[in-house]
Amino acid sequence: MLRKIFQPIILIFFISLCSFTFFQFEKNQVLQDMLMSVLNQAHYHPLKVDDEFSEKAFNLYIKRLDVSKKFLMQQDVDALSKYKKNIDDEINNGSFEFYKLSADLISKRIKEKENWSKEILSAPFDYSVDEEYETDGEKAKFASTEQELKNEWRKMLKYQTVARLDEMLTGQEKAKEKKDTVFVEKTFDSLEVDARRKTLKANTDWFKRLNKLTTKDRFSTYINTITGMYDPHTEYFAPKEKKKFDQSMSGQFEGIGARLQSKDGILKVSEIIVGSPSFKQGDLKAGDEIHKVAQGVNEPVDITNMDMDDAIDLIKGKKGTEVRLTVKKPDGSFKVIPIIRDVIEIDETYAKSAIINNKKKIGYIYLPMFYADFTRNGAHRSSADMKKEIEKLKAQGVEGIIVDLRDNGGGSLQEVVDMAGLFIMKGPVVQVKDKSGKVHVMEDRNSEVTWDGPLAVMVNHGSASASEILAAAIQDYKRGVIIGTQSFGKGTVQSFYNLDQYLLPQFDTIRPLGEVKITNQKFYRINGGATQLKGVVPDVVLPDPYAFIEVGEKELDYPMPWDEIMKAPYVEFSSINYPKVKKSSSDRVKASSAFKLIEMESKDLKAKKDDTKYNLNLEKFRAEQKQLRESYKKYDELKVNIKNFTAELPAYDQEVLKNDTVKMNREIKWTGNIQKDNYIFEASNIINDMK
């Protein structure tokens, strides 16, 4: 099917490239031409690339090129503005004059500001001056003169230093108050020098990352400005980035299984993952420093002072290959450790469950994402894992189940359909509409129901895409109660298109081109409404710290609009008394001191978000920060265990983890946090009301 769709693209490419000799065309031009052809063929709503497109793309690119407005001046933007209506022409004729000029300009400006930061931080600031620094780049303007911009850099670096000084002075004051500790007080001058040194180190690391950006990286930013015009989720992925995406969505990667951290240019092992290749080999330990990396018998590469990401890339590798690490042990000795790489699973990305006790025994399942086997490497599937967790909970006689989708950003559409089928008999789960207007209803065709008891689904502003499909289906069927806050509002479907598969064989030398994720469908609830922009409004809406802060799809650049289609045929459940559930919850929330605090917190967060300026007079800055810390102390009540509310791991997990103390302690900490979560507590109360 896809081959037929993209035959015109191959033909276009053959014609357009015939005017070049094989060695004359640029890879960037091929990438851009290919990308535009695929977008026009596959995107749900292709755009007309004209002067209006150009102006919008220009503004978005400038915004992304210098978000903080700390590198470019207004005269730089003015110089680039002559291309404001030319981007469409450059796309059509395959030229990159605007991109090349902007890339050279930002690289030059970064070098200048790196020197500025060193110069500014070489001497103490005057901390007695009353002046303010604006931390919100959107509120700032491009400087009109170099002197004005340099002054903004001075204020930014002073703000960072003042914040560190406040932290050091506060820490010293607290240590001084403790009579049972040995305390050596440092002078202000000593602390000030240390604060500037730390600020310089942080900025040096930042500039190191900025200077590391290659022409490929910068071109990806430019290309993704063009894709961003279509919608927020259409995006180009260079080969390396696509690999990272697949790993994140499958919850696994290939490597040695050691958690690493970098400090002062040295890569240090912080933890060995139990069951991993490093764990099985046995010689690599937490606290070891990795100084060199060799691929099997090849010459080792010194990774001291190497960028952490680059060093980790050398250590990672395909399953079955050998990496040899030269490590420095805590006693100062060096040792070469050979490790055979394997598939490492990231447990934190998988579904997990707990037994909650609140009058009744209730099951709680946390699902961080709708993961699937994107790498085709035998990875976990979220629907299969969800079923396993339900079976664990059923074995312990739970009387209801809570599924927590808070901050779940989505994932596989098919996994949602399979997961919904665990709670309903056969029927539609989601409707998908393509660019031609054809609607496809995705159904659960398995009559088996894994859980038919009381069900609650938790969502918040971070619940997006696949999370919204599941929540909407449960809500439309009236199968369970949706609890929390309005969800994110992403109602579009994306597919990946590998650009290499459309290249003719004679252009193999420019492979790999990467892949593009394109919005090619929109999904709709079975009641006909889209979740796009509107999200899912819970049956029971709870107070939210971010109630007064605009978040979600509608706040992104160029989101697709909301619409609706025909309702799919389905039969609602009738076992839940929604008016009773809502009334009982409302009464509890009104009487809850915790939720009253959350409502207060939402007002404080809104006020703080709007007030983005900071006084750089050290005395006044510290007074403001002290006042903030004091005002936030009242929220400590939200961090304590809730009375008569406990959580523990299922018996099955306790048995499996009894010999893995590291993971067991991590899971015990997780269940401890459940006991402090007022939202989970209220969800368990709602489960109690449902039966």
C-alpha positions, 0 to 999 in steps of 0.5 A, a space after each residue: 500500500 505505502 509503496 503505491 502511495 509513494 511511487 510518485 515521490 520516487 518519480 519526482 525524485 528521479 526527475 529532480 535529481 537528473 539535473 545533477 551529477 551524482 556528486 553534485 547534489 547535497 544530502 540536505 536538498 534530497 532530505 528536504 525535497 523528500 520530506 516535502 513530498 512525503 508531507 504532501 502525500 501523507 499528512 492529514 491536512 497538507 499545507 499550501 507552501 506560499 508567502 503566508 507559510 513562509 512568514 509563519 515558518 520564519 517566526 517559529 524558526 526565530 523563536 526556536 533559534 533563540 528562545 531566551 533572546 540572549 544570543 541574537 540582537 534585533 539587528 540580527 533578526 532584521 537581517 534575517 527578516 529579508 528572507 521572511 517571505 522567501 522560505 517557500 521559494 527556497 523550499 521549491 528551488 532547493 536552496 538554503 541561503 536563509 538556513 546557512 546564514 542563520 546557522 552561521 550567525 547563531 554559531 558566531 553569537 554563541 562563541 561571543 557569549 561564551 567569552 562574555 560569560 567568562 569575562 563577566 564571572 571573572 569578578 564579583 558582582 555588586 550585590 547591593 544594587 537594586 535591579 531586576 532580571 526577567 526570567 521569562 524569554 517570551 516576555 523579553 525583547 531582542 536587545 537593540 545594542 550590544 551593550 544592552 545585550 551584554 547587560 542582560 547577560 550580566 543580569 542573567 549570570 548575576 541571577 544564577 550566582 545570587 540564587 546559589 549564594 542564597 542556597 549556600 548562606 541558607 544551608 550555612 545558617 541551618 548548619 549553624 543552628 544545629 548544636 550537635 554538628 561540627 560546623 566551620 563557617 565560611 566567610 561571605 567572600 569565600 562563598 561568593 567565589 564558590 558561587 561564581 565558580 559553580 555558575 561558571 562551571 554550569 555555563 561552561 557545560 552549557 556552552 560545551 553542549 551548544 558548541 557540540 551541535 553539528 550542522 546536521 543538528 542545526 539542519 534538523 532544527 530548521 527542518 522541524 520548523 517546517 514540519 512544525 507548521 503542519 502540526 505540533 506532532 509532525 517531526 523529522 527524526 535523524 537516524 540516531 534520534 529515531 533509535 532513541 525514540 524506539 528505545 523509549 517507547 519499548 522500554 528497553 535498550 541494548 547495553 551493559 546495564 549500569 546507571 552512570 553519572 558524570 562529574 568533573 569530566 569523569 564517568 562514574 558508575 552509580 548503580 548496577 541493574 540487577 540481572 543485567 550483563 554488568 551484574 552477571 559479569 560481576 566485576 563492575 561495581 557502583 563507585 567505579 570510574 570508567 576511563 577508557 572504552 574499547 570495542 572488543 579487541 580494538 584500541 581503547 578510547 579515552 573518555 575522560 572529559 568526553 561529553 557524557 552522551 558520546 561516552 555512553 554511546 561508545 559503551 552501548 552496543 548491539 546484543 552479543 557484542 563485547 565492550 571492554 571498560 578500563 575502570 579505576 577502582 576506589 582503591 586507585 587500581 585500574 582494571 580492564 573489564 570485558 562485558 558482553 552486551 545484552 537487552 536491558 529492560 527499563 522497569 520504571 517504564 512498565 506497568 506495576 501494581 499495589 494493594 491499597 487498604 482503605 476499608 476495602 482491599 483495592 488494586 492500584 495499577 500505575 501505567 507510565 506509557 502505552 509501550 509496545 515492541 517497537 524494536 521487534 526485540 521481544 519487548 514488553 507490551 503494555 496491554 499484556 502487562 496490564 492483564 498480568 497486574 490485574 491477575 495478581 490483584 485478583 489473586 489477592 481478592 481486591 474489590 475494585 481497581 484503580 488505573 492511574 494514567 496521570 502524566 501518561 503521554 500515550 504510545 501505541 494505538 493498538 495497545 489501547 484497544 487491547 487494553 480496553 478489551 480487558 474491561 469490556 466485552 466485544 465492541 468499538 474502542 476508538 474511531 480513526 479518520 484518515 485524510 480522505 474522510 474514511 472512518 475506521 472503527 477499531 474494536 475489541 474482538 475478544 469477548 474475554 473480560 479480565 476485570 468486571 468489577 468496580 473501576 476508576 481511571 485517573 487522568 490529569 493535564 499530562 495524560 495525552 493521546 492513547 491515555 485519552 482514548 482509554 479514558 474516553 472509551 471507559 467514560 463513554 461505555 460508563 464502564 468506570 469513573 474517570 477521576 482527576 483533571 482535564 486531560 491534555 487534548 491530543 487527538 491525532 495519530 502519527 505514523 513513521 515513514 522511513 525516507 530511505 525506502 523511497 530512494 532509488 538504489 543509485 543514491 545509496 551513498 546518502 543513506 541513512 536519511 532518517 524518518 519522519 513522524 507524520 500526523 496522518 489520522 485523527 481519532 475520535 471517541 466512540 460517541 463521535 467527539 474528538 479529544 483534540 484540544 478538549 481532552 477528556 473532562 473527568 466524571 469527578 473533577 478534583 482540585 488541581 495545583 495547575 488549575 489556573 495555568 494554561 496547559 495542553 495541546 491548545 498551548 502548542 504551536 499550530 495545533 489541529 482543530 476540534 471536530 466531531 463525526 458520527 457516533 459508533 454503535 455501542 451499549 452503555 453499562 448501567 451499574 454505576 450511580 454517577 450522581 451518587 458518586 459525584 455527590 459523595 466525592 464533592 462532599 469529601 473534597 469540600 471537607 478535606 483540608 488537603 484539597 483546600 491546601 491544593 486549591 491554595 497552592 494553585 493560586 500561589 502557583 499562578 501568582 508565581 508564574 505571572 511574577 517572573 522578575 527577580 530582584 538582584 539585590 542579594 538582601 532583597 532576593 534572600 528576603 523574598 526567597 525566605 518568604 516563599 519558603 515559609 509560605 510553602 511550608 504549609 504544603 508539607 501536610 500534603 507530603 505525609 501519610 494519610 490516616 487509615 490508608 496503606 499500600 503494599 506490593 502484591 504478594 507475587 512481587 514480594 516473593 519475586 523481589 525478596 532477594 533483590 534488595 535494591 529493587 525491593 527498596 525502590 518499590 517500597 519507597 514507591 508504595 510509601 508515596 502512594 500512601 501520601 497521595 490524596 488523589 489516589 486516596 480519593 480514587 479509593 474512596 470512589 471505588 468504595 462508593 461504587 459497590 
